[in-house]
């Protein structure tokens, strides 16, 4: 294997881009995921008033939909995206409701199973067979990613050290790569995690891309050489290992962990609502079947507890926390759980502004940036807020491409442009950190 190879108005009476994922199961054999998405549709809803938005909230709750952008449907704000997965037995009721209330909508995907099998997001047999070396422009399974990590640990021991910080609920190792030149005993560090939500495959793809670019350009790029000389990077390509594996084998749109609840049939906890910072308040659910379920108690998930313990242990030298999600094309910083200005706002805002400008310079893709609560939606118990509250001054969450046309099914052909532009943004934030902005 070779290595080469600004916040919007919250009172705006517009809640665009509420995507409803309609499940209409059809019989079939020999298909991906047992043909479970046959006939599924993606519908974009565009309510024009607060009354329409409120009506949508009620119908979504009644039909027990699965929000792809949890939280955004609960606010009337301009430019908000919400994807919702609805059981097949609720689809007719929803369409009838939309027609009766005259709420605008548009069907974006007629048949999701067909979209999956045409390779909009899943690796094709061609791409999986053509791995002469390691192909960074396709999505990889958990097993492939962990094999890649082991390989780099052996072949690039001068810059890479692989270690485990614990085990997942299902017993899988939680691997982290420590990247950087061992130039002196004490160095500041940056934490990067990807795949906290299982279905957001572009996240792990970027974590791998970052490592690849660092190793390839270390000698030729002065910026990268400075980064790896003065900093360590702790990189966790797949945070939610159980959920990510499940999204490959059983449910492409699984979001949560895979822990069991003794009182409910539903499995899993939202690993980005399980942190001890305003735990289980606004933007999180106490109901185990919801995708934003906060868990029975803070750090109930072994994956969250392992990362939290590691960050607590190394908090004195970890100066930045970066978490990669999808999708919305946003660069977010604290707070998520409240509308308030962080103490070092000017530094963080400046870093975000420069990062999104750097990102746009590559392919012209525009990212919004700002506090997560007002730029995206309010959510409690997030990793970003927890890291900031625990003394890490630069904490960011990227919502990568796109803004809803593909959603979680970002095609493999867009991995390279997405990662290339994001790479420049991360380098920009890192260099900002090195300038010691107070």
Buried (B, 14 or more C-beta within 10 A) or exposed (E): EEBEEEBBEBEBBBBBBBBBBBBBBEEEEEBEBEBBBBBBBBBBBBBBEBEBBEBBBEBBEEBEBBBBBBBBBBBBBEBBBBBBBBBBEBBEEBBEBBEEEEBEBEEBBEBBBBBBBEBBBBBEEEBBEEBEEBBBBBBBBBEBBBBBBEBBBEEBEEBBBBEEBBBBBBEBBBBBBBBBBEEEEEBBBBBBBBBBBBBBBBBBBBBBBBBBBBBEBBEEBEBBBBBBEBBBBBBBBBBBBBBBBBBBEEBBBBBBBBBEBEEEEBBBBBBBBBBBBBBBBBBBBEEBBBBBBBBBEBBBBBBBBBBBEBBEEBEEEBBBBBBBBBBBBBBBBBBBBBEEEBEBEEBBBEBBBBBBBBBBEBEEBEBBBBBBBBBBBBBBBBBBBBBBBBEBBBBBBBBBBBBBEBBBBBBBEBBEBBBBBBBBBBBBBBBBBBEEBE
